[in-house]
């Protein structure tokens, strides 16, 4: 038990670091490429590389049995999540958009309670809300600019699609190989995004330079296949709400990475947000006495 806990903790820390630094890396790359084509390229390549690694176990795909699960997962976790995320940044400041998207752990906690039968205690629910307020505090200084209702709707839809996708993968995890699930959802989702991007965007605008290749390479290796294999592995082997609570740390790492690599300003609200996030993780993972919601 202790060995699994230490391994799970290491994987959680590694996952948070990957997703935390990815915001700065992708932001750098997006200066040289249309967003939907970039999202599609890194998704498709990530799924393809993982498929090559898994090729000796190709029989586990079971396409005839599992193709609906692959397509549904691709719709939520790749097409809608990445598509809405990239397109929505055209309508809202990045800080505000990330705040809305990172209500996802709260949604996962609620959906896991409703559909997976996980216990939802008053303590756990309070912890999820505290974590969201921590995200709000970290991003408070970025909440400037015109607020677009279209952008708000797209951010909420991105958070909702991601939460539904995670819960769905956990629900079908007993009958679908988790590694092939990650590979197929990004192969299918990446292909759809590339098709959409090819129709609405101009591929000639891609600048094949070092920043673009760094962003594409990071997304196709660490950012997409490795990160989601870790994430779904943790989800399938633990309580979804507890794992999701740790993703509240992602915007904190993103702010720190932006300060180091992108010369972005770090303010006093960062310390307030960090304290709230630590409190959130403590509350969500603390074993309660009784207070279980019906």
Secondary structure as GFF3:
##gff-version 3
##sequence-region A 1 294
A	DSSP	alpha_helix	2	29	.	.	.	ID=ss1
A	DSSP	three_ten_helix	30	32	.	.	.	ID=ss2
A	DSSP	alpha_helix	35	54	.	.	.	ID=ss3
A	DSSP	three_ten_helix	55	61	.	.	.	ID=ss4
A	DSSP	alpha_helix	63	74	.	.	.	ID=ss5
A	DSSP	pi_helix	75	80	.	.	.	ID=ss6
A	DSSP	alpha_helix	81	88	.	.	.	ID=ss7
A	DSSP	alpha_helix	94	101	.	.	.	ID=ss8
A	DSSP	alpha_helix	104	115	.	.	.	ID=ss9
A	DSSP	alpha_helix	122	138	.	.	.	ID=ss10
A	DSSP	three_ten_helix	140	142	.	.	.	ID=ss11
A	DSSP	alpha_helix	149	171	.	.	.	ID=ss12
A	DSSP	alpha_helix	178	200	.	.	.	ID=ss13
A	DSSP	three_ten_helix	203	205	.	.	.	ID=ss14
A	DSSP	alpha_helix	210	218	.	.	.	ID=ss15
A	DSSP	pi_helix	219	226	.	.	.	ID=ss16
A	DSSP	alpha_helix	227	236	.	.	.	ID=ss17
A	DSSP	alpha_helix	240	246	.	.	.	ID=ss18
A	DSSP	alpha_helix	249	261	.	.	.	ID=ss19
A	DSSP	alpha_helix	269	285	.	.	.	ID=ss20
###
